[in-house]
Amino acid sequence: MKIFLTEYNIDDKIYAGINIFAPNDYEAELIAEEQGVTIVGEITGVKFRPEFADYLDSHKNTIH
């Protein structure tokens, strides 16, 4: 699953749009067209600030 970033334009102003979760570029484009937004990028990684470097290790959830 990929995460795509979008934008939209109202009255010549650009706003951040929805994040699209899709398995590929083609599906993301279909969703973007349906929602009236333009894809401007894709999240390809996450870098935590040093103070949160161990965040995922220290916040493990137990599912029962």
C-alpha positions in Angstrom: 0.0 0.0 0.0 1.3 3.4 -0.9 0.4 6.8 0.5 -0.1 9.7 -2.0 -0.2 13.4 -1.1 -2.7 15.7 -2.9 -3.7 19.3 -3.3 -6.7 21.2 -4.6 -7.3 24.7 -5.8 -10.1 27.1 -4.8 -10.2 30.7 -5.9 -6.6 30.6 -7.1 -5.4 29.3 -3.7 -3.8 25.9 -3.3 -4.7 23.8 -0.3 -3.4 20.5 1.1 -5.7 17.7 0.0 -6.5 14.3 1.2 -4.0 11.5 1.6 -4.8 8.6 -0.8 -4.0 5.1 0.3 -3.7 2.9 -2.9 -1.8 -0.1 -4.1 -0.4 1.6 -7.1 -0.2 4.9 -9.1 -3.1 3.9 -11.4 -5.5 3.3 -8.6 -4.4 6.5 -6.8 -5.0 8.6 -10.0 -8.5 7.1 -10.2 -9.3 8.1 -6.6 -7.7 11.5 -7.1 -9.9 12.2 -10.1 -13.0 11.0 -8.3 -12.2 13.3 -5.3 -11.2 16.3 -7.4 -7.7 16.6 -6.2 -4.2 16.4 -7.8 -1.5 14.1 -6.7 1.7 16.0 -5.8 3.8 13.3 -4.1 4.2 10.0 -2.5 5.4 9.2 1.0 8.3 6.8 0.7 9.7 6.9 4.2 9.4 8.3 7.7 12.2 9.8 9.6 11.7 10.4 13.3 13.2 13.2 15.2 16.0 12.1 17.6 13.8 12.5 20.7 11.3 10.1 19.1 13.8 7.6 17.6 12.6 4.8 19.8 8.9 5.7 19.7 7.8 2.6 17.9 9.8 0.3 20.2 8.5 1.9 23.3 4.8 1.9 22.2 4.0 -1.6 21.4 0.3 -2.5 21.7 -1.0 -5.8 22.9 -4.0 -7.1 21.0 -6.2 -9.6 22.8 
